[in-house]
């Protein structure tokens, strides 16, 4: 980032510096050219140039003494004839005569455009000049013909200023680039410091699997949002891992009891076969019934664990319109088989919901199983599905103590009075999750006169939507 900032500033400064230098050079050259166009050759300089030719001083000599320094005006003067010969005024430098200067001397042009040339008077270093040749009348009427006079000014007078400006711009540009690079480096390090912290935190988590790491958050910028997202992610992962560990621990605890009992019973049966000492028929039948019950309990527990291990969100393909009253009827038939000595009083109204059929039926069956399990022999289980879609299941059992109600939907939780009864403690947890996924809820409360009332509410309608046939 610092290199990018420095490069961007360097390019910008270079463009500005070069543009400024070129603009200044153009402006100074224009001013020099304008001064040439507005200049007139003093008659004394013309006469001096003509006199040098008449005296035989030569057309290429460099004269050091000027008759009138105030009239010289920092310019060189020379007279050019039609043959291309020149006569240089005193104190001026001879300038190369070009074809366009000769054309003016011959009368073909009134004046030549301002152009660049060099001195050629034999000096060691040639001087670049800007010059213009113009036709003027003869001085003092000494010649009946006009003459061509070349007025030139050395470019050095603006080149020195341009060189100083170039040096100044180079220094300023260098300082600007170095300052921009340093500022960019400081800004980059300051701005990316939270990213460095986030990187170290991610590397720490990857190396140690420690999900308790949190990044300090300061501000509301993108880095702060990223830090908050990382903290939320690690908190969610830590919570998920804790729930997974707790589920494994609880499952191991719940599986240990039936497995131990099952192993003990099987070892008794195996020892009887090995030793040849037969177990009394009644005891053998009791052992076999116990083994069968424990196998059934293990199968139910494994099924509950599989249900809980599914993702919390239902896949879109499994959700469909379900006739809740039909689901209740199917669950009632299973409940009557499990509680043959109980009376089930059921009334159902038509109600359609959107849910996963298999899990919804399992949830209703679990609620009815609890009612059957806790009902006294010969008791009554009352089931009502009203016209507003609320399903109530009431038993006349011992009820749930008020201090246990907050825990009934926790995984593997069982009240002290229910630990002697079959079950895994996962049924109501599965019911709560299933109904939550379908947009509904379940509540348990003490019933008037004893027992417990379970209330299930699911959003729906008394008539089937268009995607469900009436006879479905």
C-alpha positions in Angstrom: 0.0 0.0 0.0 2.8 2.4 0.8 4.5 1.6 -2.5 1.2 2.2 -4.3 0.7 5.5 -2.6 4.3 6.6 -3.3 4.0 5.6 -6.9 0.7 7.4 -7.3 2.1 10.6 -5.8 5.3 10.3 -7.8 3.3 10.0 -11.0 1.1 12.9 -10.0 4.0 15.1 -9.0 6.0 14.2 -12.1 3.0 15.2 -14.3 2.5 18.5 -12.5 6.2 19.3 -12.5 6.7 18.5 -16.2 3.6 20.4 -17.1 4.6 23.4 -15.0 8.1 23.4 -16.6 6.8 23.2 -20.1 4.2 25.9 -19.5 6.8 28.2 -17.9 9.2 27.6 -20.8 6.5 28.3 -23.3 5.5 31.5 -21.5 9.1 32.7 -21.2 9.8 31.9 -24.9 6.6 33.7 -25.9 7.6 36.8 -23.9 11.1 36.7 -25.5 9.6 36.4 -29.0 7.2 39.2 -28.3 10.0 41.4 -27.2 11.8 40.6 -30.4 8.8 41.5 -32.5 8.4 44.7 -30.6 12.1 45.6 -30.9 13.5 48.1 -33.4 17.1 48.4 -34.4 18.5 51.7 -33.3 20.0 53.7 -36.2 23.3 53.9 -34.3 23.5 50.0 -34.3 22.7 49.9 -38.0 25.3 52.5 -38.8 27.8 50.7 -36.6 27.2 47.4 -38.5 27.6 49.1 -41.8 30.8 50.9 -40.6 32.4 47.6 -39.6 32.0 46.3 -43.1 33.4 49.5 -44.7 36.3 49.5 -42.3 37.1 45.9 -43.2 36.6 44.6 -39.7 35.1 41.5 -41.0 31.7 40.1 -40.8 32.5 37.5 -38.2 34.4 39.5 -35.6 33.1 39.9 -32.1 33.2 43.6 -31.1 33.4 44.2 -27.4 32.8 48.0 -27.3 29.3 49.3 -28.0 28.8 53.0 -28.8 25.6 53.2 -26.7 25.0 50.6 -24.2 21.6 52.0 -23.3 20.4 51.4 -26.8 21.8 47.9 -27.0 18.9 46.5 -24.9 20.6 43.1 -24.4 20.2 42.2 -28.1 22.6 41.4 -31.0 22.3 43.4 -34.3 23.6 42.6 -37.7 22.8 43.7 -41.2 22.3 41.1 -43.9 22.6 41.8 -47.7 21.1 40.0 -50.6 24.2 37.8 -51.0 23.9 36.5 -47.5 26.8 38.5 -46.2 26.5 40.2 -42.8 27.8 43.2 -41.0 27.9 42.9 -37.2 27.3 45.9 -35.0 29.8 46.8 -32.3 29.3 44.8 -29.1 27.1 42.2 -30.8 27.7 38.5 -31.6 27.5 37.3 -35.2 24.6 34.9 -35.8 24.3 32.4 -38.6 22.5 33.7 -41.6 19.8 31.4 -42.9 17.8 31.3 -46.1 14.8 33.0 -44.6 17.0 35.9 -43.6 18.4 36.2 -47.1 14.9 36.2 -48.5 14.1 39.3 -46.4 17.3 41.0 -47.6 16.3 40.3 -51.3 12.9 41.9 -50.7 11.0 38.6 -51.0 9.6 38.9 -47.5 9.1 41.9 -45.2 10.2 40.0 -42.1 11.1 36.4 -41.1 9.3 34.5 -38.4 11.0 34.3 -35.1 13.2 31.3 -35.0 16.2 29.8 -33.2 19.8 29.9 -34.4 23.3 30.0 -33.0 26.3 32.3 -33.0 29.2 31.4 -35.2 31.8 34.1 -34.6 34.6 31.7 -33.7 34.0 31.6 -30.0 34.5 28.3 -28.2 30.9 28.0 -27.0 28.1 28.7 -29.4 25.2 30.7 -27.9 21.6 29.7 -28.9 19.5 32.7 -29.8 16.0 33.6 -30.9 16.1 36.0 -33.8 14.0 37.8 -36.4 15.1 39.6 -39.6 13.2 42.7 -40.7 13.5 45.2 -43.6 13.9 48.8 -42.6 14.8 52.0 -44.4 18.5 53.1 -44.7 19.9 55.0 -41.8 20.3 58.7 -42.5 19.6 58.1 -46.1 23.0 56.8 -46.7 21.7 54.1 -49.1 18.9 54.3 -51.5 17.9 50.7 -50.8 16.3 49.3 -47.6 18.4 47.0 -45.6 17.7 43.7 -43.7 18.5 43.8 -40.0 18.7 40.7 -37.8 17.8 41.3 -34.2 18.6 38.3 -31.9 18.6 37.7 -28.2 20.4 34.8 -26.4 18.2 32.0 -25.0 20.4 31.7 -22.0 18.6 34.5 -20.2 15.5 32.2 -20.0 17.3 28.9 -19.9 19.0 29.8 -16.6 15.6 30.4 -15.0 14.3 27.2 -16.5 17.2 25.2 -15.1 16.6 26.7 -11.7 12.9 25.9 -11.9 13.7 22.3 -13.0 16.0 21.9 -10.0 13.4 23.3 -7.7 10.7 21.1 -9.0 12.9 18.0 -8.8 13.7 18.7 -5.1 10.1 19.4 -4.3 9.0 16.3 -6.2 11.6 14.1 -4.4 10.5 15.5 -1.0 6.9 15.0 -1.9 7.4 11.4 -3.0 9.5 10.5 0.1 6.9 12.2 2.4 4.0 10.4 0.6 5.8 7.1 0.9 6.5 7.6 4.6 2.9 8.7 5.2 1.5 5.8 3.2 3.6 3.4 5.1 2.4 4.8 8.4 -1.2 4.9 7.3 -0.9 1.3 6.0 0.6 0.0 9.2 -2.0 1.9 11.3 -4.9 0.9 9.2 -3.9 -2.8 8.8 -2.9 -3.3 12.4 -6.4 -4.8 13.2 -5.9 -7.1 10.2 -2.6 -8.2 11.6 -4.4 -8.9 14.9 -7.1 -10.8 13.1 -4.5 -12.8 11.2 -2.7 -13.7 14.4 -6.0 -14.7 16.0 -6.9 -17.0 13.0 -3.4 -18.6 13.1 -3.8 -19.1 16.8 -7.2 -20.7 16.4 -5.9 -22.9 13.6 -2.9 -23.9 15.6 -4.5 -24.5 19.0 -8.2 -24.8 18.2 -8.8 -22.3 21.0 -12.2 -20.7 20.2 -12.1 -18.4 23.2 -10.0 -15.9 21.3 -11.6 -12.5 20.9 -10.4 -9.5 18.9 -10.8 -6.0 20.5 -13.3 -3.9 18.4 -12.9 -0.2 18.1 -14.9 2.0 15.7 -17.5 1.3 13.0 -15.3 0.9 9.9 -14.9 -2.2 7.7 -12.1 -3.6 9.9 -14.3 -3.3 13.0 -17.1 -5.1 11.2 -14.7 -7.8 10.2 -13.5 -8.1 13.8 -17.1 -8.3 15.1 -17.9 -11.0 12.5 -14.9 -13.0 13.5 -15.8 -12.8 17.2 -19.4 -13.8 16.4 -18.1 -16.7 14.3 -15.7 -18.0 17.0 -18.5 -17.6 19.6 -20.9 -19.6 17.4 -18.2 -22.3 16.8 -17.4 -22.5 20.5 -21.1 -22.8 21.4 -21.6 -25.5 18.7 -18.6 -27.4 19.9 -19.8 -27.2 23.5 -23.3 -28.4 22.4 -21.7 -31.2 20.5 -19.5 -32.2 23.4 -22.5 -32.1 25.7 -24.6 -34.2 23.4 -21.8 -36.8 23.1 -21.4 -36.8 26.9 -25.1 -37.1 27.5 -25.6 -39.7 24.9 -22.7 -41.8 26.3 -24.3 -41.5 29.8 -27.7 -42.5 28.5 -26.4 -45.4 26.5 -24.3 -46.7 29.4 -27.2 -47.8 31.5 -29.1 -49.9 29.0 -25.9 -51.3 27.6 -24.7 -52.3 31.1 -28.0 -53.9 31.9 -28.2 -55.6 28.5 -24.6 -56.9 28.9 -25.4 -58.3 32.3 -28.5 -60.1 31.1 -26.7 -61.6 28.1 -23.8 -62.7 30.3 -26.2 -64.5 32.6 -27.8 -66.3 29.6 -24.3 -67.2 28.2 -23.0 -68.5 31.5 -26.1 -70.7 31.8 -25.3 -72.2 28.5 -21.6 -72.6 29.2 -22.1 -74.2 32.7 -25.1 -76.3 31.7 -27.1 -75.0 34.7 -30.5 -74.0 33.3 -32.2 -70.8 34.4 -35.7 -71.3 35.8 -38.3 -70.7 33.0 -39.8 -67.8 34.7 -36.5 -66.1 35.3 -35.5 -66.9 31.7 -38.6 -65.3 30.3 -38.0 -62.3 32.5 -34.5 -62.0 31.3 -35.5 -62.2 27.7 -38.3 -59.6 28.2 -35.7 -57.3 29.8 -33.3 -57.8 26.9 -36.1 -57.1 24.4 -37.1 -53.9 26.3 -33.5 -52.7 26.5 -33.0 -53.3 22.8 -36.2 -51.3 22.1 -34.9 -48.5 24.4 -31.6 -48.5 22.6 -33.2 -48.4 19.2 -35.4 -45.5 20.3 -32.4 -43.6 21.8 -30.4 -44.1 18.6 -33.3 -42.8 16.6 -33.7 -39.8 18.8 -29.9 -39.1 18.5 -30.2 -39.3 14.7 -33.1 -36.9 14.8 -31.1 -34.4 16.9 -28.0 -34.7 14.7 -29.8 -33.4 11.6 -29.2 -29.8 10.6 -31.4 -27.2 12.3 -32.7 -25.8 9.0 -35.0 -27.9 6.9 -34.1 -28.3 3.2 -36.6 -26.5 0.9 -37.5 -29.8 -0.8 -38.9 -31.5 2.4 -41.3 -28.7 3.4 -44.8 -29.2 2.1 -48.4 -28.6 2.9 -49.5 -31.0 5.6 -53.0 -31.8 6.9 -52.4 -31.5 10.6 -55.7 -33.2 11.5 -54.6 -36.3 9.6 -51.3 -36.3 11.3 -53.1 -36.2 14.7 -55.3 -39.1 13.6 -52.3 -41.2 12.7 -50.6 -40.4 16.0 -53.8 -41.2 17.9 -53.9 -44.7 16.4 -50.3 -45.3 17.5 -51.0 -43.9 21.0 -54.0 -46.2 21.4 -51.8 -49.2 20.7 -49.2 -48.1 23.3 -51.9 -47.4 26.0 -54.5 -50.1 25.6 -55.9 -49.5 29.1 -56.4 -45.8 28.6 -59.3 -43.8 27.1 -58.4 -41.2 24.5 -61.0 -38.6 24.0 -60.1 -36.8 20.7 -61.7 -34.1 18.7 -60.0 -32.6 15.6 -60.9 -29.8 13.3 -59.5 -29.3 9.8 -56.2 -27.4 9.7 -53.4 -27.3 7.2 -49.8 -26.3 7.9 -46.4 -26.1 6.1 -43.9 -28.6 7.6 -42.0 -31.7 7.0 -44.5 -34.6 7.3 -42.3 -37.2 9.0 -40.9 -34.9 11.6 -44.2 -33.3 12.4 -45.9 -36.7 12.9 -42.9 -37.7 15.1 -43.4 -34.6 17.2 -47.1 -35.2 17.7 -46.4 -38.9 18.6 -43.9 -37.8 21.2 -46.4 -35.5 22.9 -49.0 -38.2 22.9 -46.5 -40.8 24.2 -45.7 -38.6 27.1 -49.4 -38.2 27.9 -49.9 -42.0 27.7 -46.8 -42.7 29.7 -47.7 -40.4 32.6 -51.4 -41.2 32.7 -52.6 -43.5 35.5 -54.1 -46.9 34.6 -57.6 -46.4 33.3 -57.1 -42.7 32.9 -58.2 -40.4 30.1 -56.1 -38.5 27.6 -57.9 -35.5 26.1 -56.9 -34.4 22.6 -58.3 -31.3 21.0 -57.5 -29.6 17.6 -59.6 -26.5 17.4 -60.6 -24.4 14.4 -57.8 -22.0 15.1 -55.1 -24.6 14.7 -54.2 -25.1 18.4 -53.6 -28.7 19.5 -54.0 -29.4 23.2 -53.1 -32.7 24.8 -54.0 -33.2 28.5 -53.3 -36.1 30.8 -54.4 -36.8 34.3 -51.1 -37.9 35.6 -49.0 -36.5 38.5 -48.1 -33.3 36.6 -44.8 -31.5 36.3 -43.5 -29.5 39.3 -43.2 -25.8 38.7 -39.4 -25.9 39.3 -39.0 -28.5 36.5 -41.0 -26.7 33.8 -38.1 -24.5 32.6 -36.0 -27.7 31.9 -38.5 -30.0 30.2 -37.3 -29.1 26.6 -33.6 -29.6 27.4 -31.8 -32.5 25.9 -31.6 -35.6 28.1 -33.3 -33.8 31.0 -35.6 -36.0 33.0 -37.4 -35.1 36.2 -36.6 -37.2 39.2 -40.1 -38.8 39.2 -39.7 -39.9 35.5 -36.2 -41.4 35.7 -37.6 -44.8 36.5 -39.8 -44.8 33.4 -38.6 -45.7 29.9 -37.3 -42.9 27.7 -34.2 -41.0 26.7 -35.2 -37.4 27.7 -34.9 -36.3 24.1 -38.6 -36.5 23.0 -39.6 -33.0 24.1 -36.4 -31.5 22.8 -37.2 -33.0 19.4 -40.7 -31.7 19.6 -39.6 -28.1 20.4 -37.1 -28.0 17.6 -39.5 -29.4 15.0 -42.2 -26.9 15.9 -39.8 -24.1 15.9 -38.6 -25.0 12.4 -42.3 -25.0 11.2 -42.9 -21.6 12.8 -44.9 -22.9 15.7 -44.3 -23.4 19.4 -45.2 -25.7 22.3 -45.9 -24.9 26.0 -46.5 -27.1 29.0 -48.5 -26.0 32.0 -50.3 -27.6 35.0 -53.9 -28.6 34.3 -56.8 -27.7 36.5 -57.6 -30.8 38.7 -54.1 -32.4 38.1 -52.1 -33.5 35.2 -50.4 -31.5 32.4 -51.6 -29.7 29.4 -49.4 -29.4 26.3 -50.4 -26.7 23.8 -49.1 -26.7 20.3 -49.8 -23.9 17.9 -48.8 -23.9 14.2 -49.5 -21.2 11.6 -51.9 -22.4 8.9 -55.4 -22.3 7.5 -58.6 -24.3 7.8 -58.7 -24.9 4.1 -56.0 -26.3 1.9 -53.9 -23.9 -0.2 -53.9 -24.2 -4.0 -50.9 -26.5 -4.1 -52.7 -29.2 -2.0 -55.8 -31.0 -3.4 -58.8 -31.1 -1.1 -58.8 -34.9 -1.0 -55.1 -35.1 -0.1 
